[in-house]
Amino acid sequence: MTACAPPLAVEELDFSYGRDDFALEDVTFSLPAGSFTALLGPNGAGKTTLMALLTRLFAPARGRIAIAGHDLRREPLRALAEIGVVFQQPTVDLDLSVEQNLRYAAALQGLPRRVARARIEAELARVGALERRRDPVRKLSGGYRRRVEIARALLHRPQLLVLDEPSVGLDIASREAVVARVHELGRTDGIAVLWATHLIDEIWPEDRVVVLHGGRVRASGRVAEVMAAAGAASLGAAFQTLTRAAA
């Protein structure tokens, strides 16, 4: 990471799918190291569009994205080397084992075999899936598949982990387990997490929040700060106030 640079800095970001239809407008926020930040917004708020910009699937019309101090437009390889991604739609190969999926990912990252073996074991242990390493992914529950995807995203030791609504389709127990595992990353490794969601109960009191609605940031900061800014007694009430006022 560039000295003193945050894991993610988004500045005055605009993106449009058409000439006059802005999906994102003047989006600005940053993530400190070791933080869990929820990108909170209803369906259609622009969360998935922002994720596509962060992973360079799209290019912004205006603004800047820097990952660990590396400008995504000017230094794409260095920037993308510092990010791990878990997409909303599963991307693991169902016919391969857990370990085979991770070995393939490690090879794409250029990790030596000895290093890859050690990291695969460490990351699977961290997400609580080491005992399933030889199981075909097809036999895993949705919650375990998500754990495998998170482990895969961490193999190259990124500074930033972004997850686009990773709990979609999971049962309550699996969702709670995945949320808890990801929260641990900041405390143990100092990784900054950006977790896109529309579910208030996935956000813990000590987390940071970016409220996105209509393509704009309506509030950002720690949970208590967002509540205070909205004059609300709970995050759920703050979210309703902020999104209703912006409608």
C-alpha positions in Angstrom: 0.0 0.0 0.0 1.2 3.5 -0.8 2.2 5.3 2.4 -0.8 6.7 4.2 -3.2 5.8 1.3 -6.5 4.3 2.3 -7.4 0.9 0.9 -10.1 2.5 -1.2 -10.8 6.1 -2.1 -13.7 7.0 -4.4 -13.8 10.7 -5.5 -16.6 12.5 -7.4 -17.6 9.4 -9.4 -20.1 9.7 -12.2 -21.5 6.9 -14.4 -24.3 6.8 -16.9 -25.8 3.9 -19.0 -27.3 6.6 -21.3 -26.8 10.2 -22.2 -29.0 11.6 -19.4 -29.6 8.7 -17.1 -27.0 8.7 -14.3 -26.7 5.5 -12.4 -24.1 7.1 -10.1 -23.5 10.8 -9.5 -20.8 12.6 -7.5 -20.1 9.5 -5.4 -17.3 10.2 -2.9 -16.2 8.1 0.1 -13.1 6.3 1.5 -12.4 3.2 3.6 -9.8 3.0 6.3 -7.7 -0.1 6.8 -9.2 -2.7 9.1 -12.8 -1.4 8.7 -16.0 -3.1 7.7 -18.1 -0.7 5.6 -21.6 -1.5 4.5 -22.7 -0.1 1.2 -26.3 0.1 2.1 -29.0 0.8 -0.4 -32.3 -0.6 -1.8 -32.5 -2.5 -5.0 -31.6 -0.2 -7.9 -29.6 2.2 -5.7 -26.4 1.8 -7.8 -24.6 -0.7 -5.6 -23.9 -3.2 -8.3 -22.9 -0.5 -10.8 -20.4 0.8 -8.2 -19.0 -2.7 -7.8 -18.6 -3.0 -11.6 -16.6 0.3 -11.6 -14.4 -0.9 -8.7 -13.5 -4.1 -10.6 -13.0 -2.2 -13.8 -15.8 -3.9 -15.7 -16.9 -0.4 -16.5 -15.1 2.9 -16.7 -16.5 6.0 -14.9 -17.5 9.1 -17.0 -15.9 11.3 -14.3 -14.0 10.9 -11.1 -11.3 8.8 -9.6 -11.0 5.4 -7.9 -7.7 4.6 -6.0 -7.1 1.2 -4.4 -4.2 1.2 -1.9 -3.0 4.4 -3.4 -3.0 3.1 -7.0 -5.2 5.0 -9.5 -7.5 2.4 -11.1 -7.4 4.2 -14.5 -3.7 4.8 -14.6 -2.3 1.8 -12.8 -4.9 -0.9 -13.3 -2.7 -3.9 -12.7 -1.3 -2.6 -9.4 -4.7 -1.4 -8.3 -6.5 -4.7 -9.1 -3.7 -6.7 -7.4 -4.8 -5.1 -4.1 -8.5 -6.1 -4.4 -10.4 -9.3 -3.7 -13.9 -9.7 -5.1 -16.9 -11.8 -4.3 -19.6 -11.2 -6.9 -23.4 -11.5 -6.2 -23.7 -14.5 -8.6 -21.6 -17.5 -7.6 -18.5 -18.1 -9.8 -17.1 -21.3 -8.4 -16.9 -24.4 -10.7 -19.4 -26.9 -9.3 -17.7 -29.9 -10.7 -14.3 -29.3 -9.1 -13.5 -29.8 -5.5 -13.0 -26.9 -3.1 -9.3 -27.3 -3.3 -9.2 -27.6 -7.1 -11.1 -24.3 -7.4 -8.6 -22.6 -5.1 -5.6 -24.1 -6.8 -6.8 -22.8 -10.2 -7.4 -19.3 -8.7 -3.9 -19.4 -7.2 -2.4 -20.4 -10.5 -4.1 -17.4 -12.2 -2.6 -15.2 -9.5 0.9 -16.6 -10.3 1.4 -18.0 -6.8 4.1 -20.7 -6.6 2.7 -24.1 -5.7 4.3 -24.2 -2.2 2.9 -20.8 -1.4 -0.5 -21.7 -2.9 -0.8 -24.8 -0.8 0.0 -22.9 2.4 -2.4 -20.1 1.6 -5.2 -22.4 0.5 -5.0 -24.3 3.8 -4.8 -21.0 5.8 -7.7 -19.3 4.1 -10.0 -22.3 4.2 -9.3 -22.7 7.9 -10.0 -19.0 8.5 -13.5 -19.3 6.8 -14.3 -22.6 8.5 -14.2 -24.8 5.4 -10.9 -26.7 5.7 -12.7 -30.0 6.4 -14.5 -29.7 3.1 -11.5 -29.1 1.0 -11.8 -32.3 -1.0 -15.6 -32.1 -1.4 -17.0 -31.3 -4.8 -18.5 -27.8 -4.6 -21.7 -29.1 -6.0 -22.3 -31.0 -2.7 -21.8 -27.9 -0.5 -24.6 -25.7 0.9 -24.9 -22.1 -0.3 -23.2 -20.9 2.8 -20.2 -23.1 2.3 -19.9 -22.1 -1.3 -19.7 -18.4 -0.2 -17.0 -19.3 2.3 -15.0 -20.9 -0.6 -15.4 -17.8 -2.7 -14.2 -15.6 0.2 -11.2 -17.8 0.7 -10.4 -17.6 -3.0 -10.7 -13.8 -2.9 -8.1 -13.7 -0.1 -5.4 -15.9 -1.6 -3.3 -13.1 -3.0 -3.5 -11.1 0.3 -5.4 -8.0 -0.9 -5.7 -4.8 1.0 -9.4 -4.5 0.1 -12.2 -7.1 -0.1 -15.5 -6.1 -1.9 -18.6 -8.3 -1.8 -21.7 -7.6 -3.8 -24.7 -8.7 -1.7 -22.9 -12.0 -0.8 -25.7 -13.2 1.5 -28.4 -13.4 -1.3 -30.0 -16.8 -1.3 -28.5 -18.0 2.0 -30.5 -19.3 4.9 -30.5 -17.3 8.2 -27.8 -19.4 9.9 -25.5 -19.4 6.8 -26.0 -15.7 6.4 -25.1 -14.9 10.0 -22.0 -17.2 9.8 -20.7 -15.5 6.6 -21.3 -12.0 8.1 -19.4 -12.9 11.2 -16.5 -14.4 9.3 -16.0 -11.4 7.1 -16.2 -9.0 10.1 -13.2 -10.9 11.6 -11.0 -10.0 8.7 -10.5 -6.4 9.6 -9.7 -7.2 13.2 -7.2 -10.0 12.4 -5.5 -8.9 9.2 -6.4 -5.2 8.8 -8.3 -5.8 5.6 -10.8 -3.1 4.6 -14.2 -4.7 3.6 -16.8 -3.1 1.4 -20.0 -5.2 1.9 -22.9 -4.2 -0.4 -26.3 -5.0 1.1 -29.9 -3.9 1.5 -30.3 -5.8 4.9 -29.9 -3.7 8.0 -29.3 -6.7 10.3 -26.0 -7.5 8.5 -24.5 -4.2 9.9 -22.9 -4.2 13.4 -23.0 -1.1 15.7 -19.2 -0.5 15.3 -19.3 -0.6 11.4 -19.1 2.2 8.9 -22.0 2.8 6.5 -22.3 4.4 3.1 -26.0 5.0 2.3 -26.5 4.9 -1.5 -29.9 5.8 -3.1 -30.7 7.0 -6.5 -27.1 6.8 -7.5 -26.0 9.3 -4.8 -24.4 9.0 -1.4 -27.0 10.2 1.1 -24.9 9.7 4.2 -21.6 8.1 5.3 -19.7 7.5 8.5 -20.0 5.3 11.5 -23.4 3.8 12.3 -23.9 6.3 15.1 -22.9 9.2 12.9 -25.4 8.2 10.2 -28.2 7.9 12.7 -27.4 11.3 14.2 -27.3 12.9 10.7 -30.7 11.5 10.0 -32.1 12.4 13.5 -33.1 8.7 14.0 -33.0 6.4 16.9 -31.9 3.3 14.8 -30.1 2.6 11.6 -33.3 1.2 10.1 -35.1 4.4 10.8 -32.2 6.5 9.5 -32.2 4.5 6.3 -35.9 5.0 5.8 -35.5 8.8 6.4 -32.6 9.2 4.1 -34.0 7.2 1.2 -37.5 8.7 1.6 -36.1 12.2 1.6 -34.2 11.5 -1.5 -37.1 9.9 -3.4 
